[in-house]
Amino acid sequence: MKKISIALLIIALALSGCVSSQNKYQVTTTVSRIKESQQYHVSFKIKKAEKLISSPSIVVDKGEDASIQISTDDEPTGIFCTVLVVEDPKQIKAVTGVVIKSKGKIDFSSTQTMSIDNHAEQNGAPDADKLRQ
């Protein structure tokens, strides 16, 4: 019984150490069509441990890729966001990516693909012009 208790204690300590040492990032992306245009407004909210660390945004033309870089030129540290919005007759797709680097090493990397029905507005959907992930 004593060996089992010690083993459980060692496992618990090892697991708690792993959780506290990890970088906990959360990314929320919102893509909104700009009325009567071929453009989309894309905003990112990037949090680390529930604290907002950056909220960049960009306007992108459909079918074109765009990127945002929040960093210094002399050090490979920063936040790098990319987006591509593609329309077809049935749906709109947005592919977004976020990479966070610290001293040249990738701390976090995420890619998301979002889509909505291109005819949702005609069917009465309230958020037809917004994609959120």
C-alpha positions as CSV (number, residue, x, y, z in Angstrom):
1,M,0.0,0.0,0.0
2,K,2.9,2.3,0.8
3,K,4.5,1.7,-2.6
4,I,1.2,2.6,-4.3
5,S,0.9,5.8,-2.4
6,I,4.4,6.9,-3.2
7,A,3.9,6.0,-6.9
8,L,0.6,8.1,-7.0
9,L,2.4,11.0,-5.3
10,I,5.2,10.9,-7.9
11,I,2.8,10.8,-10.8
12,A,0.7,13.7,-9.4
13,L,3.8,15.8,-8.9
14,A,5.0,15.0,-12.4
15,L,1.7,15.9,-14.0
16,S,1.3,19.1,-12.0
17,G,4.8,20.2,-13.1
18,C,3.9,19.6,-16.8
19,V,0.7,21.6,-16.6
20,S,2.3,24.6,-14.9
21,S,5.2,24.8,-17.3
22,Q,3.2,24.7,-20.5
23,N,2.3,27.9,-22.4
24,K,-1.5,28.1,-22.5
25,Y,-2.6,30.1,-25.5
26,Q,-6.1,30.5,-26.8
27,V,-7.0,32.1,-30.1
28,T,-10.4,33.5,-31.1
29,T,-10.8,34.6,-34.7
30,T,-13.7,36.6,-36.2
31,V,-14.2,37.1,-39.9
32,S,-16.8,39.6,-41.1
33,R,-17.8,40.4,-44.7
34,I,-17.6,44.1,-45.4
35,K,-21.0,45.0,-46.9
36,E,-21.2,45.4,-50.7
37,S,-17.5,44.6,-51.3
38,Q,-15.2,41.7,-52.0
39,Q,-13.4,42.2,-48.7
40,Y,-13.4,40.7,-45.2
41,H,-12.4,42.1,-41.8
42,V,-10.5,39.5,-39.8
43,S,-9.7,40.0,-36.1
44,F,-7.7,37.8,-33.8
45,K,-7.8,37.7,-30.0
46,I,-4.8,36.0,-28.6
47,K,-4.7,35.1,-24.9
48,K,-2.1,33.5,-22.7
49,A,-3.3,32.1,-19.4
50,E,-6.6,34.0,-19.8
51,K,-4.8,37.3,-20.3
52,L,-5.3,39.1,-23.6
53,I,-1.8,39.6,-25.1
54,S,-2.7,40.8,-28.6
55,S,-5.8,41.6,-30.7
56,P,-4.6,42.4,-34.3
57,S,-7.0,42.8,-37.2
58,I,-6.7,43.1,-41.0
59,V,-8.8,43.6,-44.1
60,V,-8.3,41.0,-46.8
61,D,-9.7,40.7,-50.3
62,K,-11.4,37.5,-51.2
63,G,-9.1,35.0,-52.8
64,E,-6.0,36.9,-51.5
65,D,-3.9,35.9,-48.6
66,A,-2.9,38.5,-46.0
67,S,-0.6,38.5,-42.9
68,I,0.1,40.4,-39.8
69,Q,3.4,40.4,-38.0
70,I,3.8,41.8,-34.6
71,S,7.6,41.5,-33.8
72,T,10.9,43.3,-33.8
73,D,13.2,43.1,-36.8
74,D,16.3,42.3,-34.7
75,E,14.8,39.4,-32.7
76,P,12.8,36.4,-34.1
77,T,10.2,36.8,-31.4
78,G,6.6,37.8,-32.0
79,I,3.1,36.9,-33.2
80,F,2.5,36.0,-36.9
81,C,-1.1,35.8,-38.2
82,T,-2.2,34.7,-41.7
83,V,-5.6,34.5,-43.4
84,L,-7.1,33.5,-46.7
85,V,-10.8,33.9,-47.5
86,V,-12.3,32.0,-50.5
87,E,-15.9,32.2,-51.8
88,D,-17.7,29.7,-53.9
89,P,-21.5,29.6,-54.8
90,K,-22.4,27.5,-51.7
91,Q,-20.1,28.7,-48.9
92,I,-17.4,31.0,-47.7
93,K,-14.2,29.5,-46.2
94,A,-11.6,31.3,-44.1
95,V,-8.3,29.6,-43.3
96,T,-6.4,31.4,-40.5
97,G,-3.1,30.7,-38.9
98,V,-1.3,32.0,-35.8
99,V,2.3,31.3,-34.9
100,I,3.9,32.6,-31.7
101,K,7.7,32.6,-31.5
102,S,10.0,33.3,-28.6
103,K,13.7,33.7,-29.3
104,G,13.4,31.9,-32.6
105,K,11.5,28.9,-31.3
106,I,7.8,28.2,-31.9
107,D,5.8,28.4,-28.6
108,F,2.4,28.0,-30.3
109,S,1.1,27.2,-33.7
110,S,-2.6,26.9,-34.8
111,T,-4.5,26.7,-38.1
112,Q,-8.3,27.0,-38.3
113,T,-10.7,26.5,-41.2
114,M,-14.1,28.1,-40.8
115,S,-17.1,28.0,-43.2
116,I,-20.6,29.3,-43.5
117,D,-23.4,28.9,-46.0
118,N,-23.1,31.7,-48.6
119,H,-26.9,31.8,-48.8
120,A,-27.5,32.0,-45.0
121,E,-28.5,35.6,-45.2
122,Q,-31.3,34.7,-47.7
123,N,-32.5,32.0,-45.3
124,G,-32.8,34.4,-42.4
125,A,-29.7,33.4,-40.4
126,P,-28.7,36.2,-38.0
127,D,-25.0,35.9,-38.4
128,A,-24.7,35.4,-42.1
129,D,-21.9,37.8,-42.6
130,K,-19.7,36.5,-39.7
131,L,-17.5,33.6,-39.2
132,R,-16.2,32.9,-35.7
133,Q,-13.9,30.2,-34.3
